[in-house]
Amino acid sequence: MKQLYIVGFDDTEASKRAVDFAIERAKAADDTILLLYVLEWSPYSFLTNEEIAERKGRRRQELARAEGLVTPIAERVRAAGIECEALVRYGNPAELLCEEAAERGAVQIFVGRTGDSSFKARMLGSMVVNLAQASPVPLIVVP
């Protein structure tokens, strides 16, 4: 039975390395991959009607841009002989990766490490740290 790996993808070099690592693992085990591109979007703003209309337009542009980035990567995964789905969602990356993993019965989540070691990132935490604390499945952080 095929198992599902989820890869958090954001078009950074780190996320591309995570995709490559997931491809190796999925190919060896004949498993499948879900590429999840998360656009951070806060619904908690007080906006005028004009700002709401502008925000909807920006949202469509961001979706189109994200789909344009993730689609070629999904095609590359498929070209390697691996079943692959690409999904673009709005929200908190760590929360959505965990949610998708739980809902779809994924066995692992793969993400790239950006290498940000600033004091601010250490004090406030990062997406990877939050994900490591909340993930319902093993998390692979690819350097």
Helices and strands as residue ranges (DSSP letters): E 4-8, H 13-29, E 32-39, H 49-79, E 84-90, H 93-104, E 108-112, H 119-124, H 127-134, E 139-142
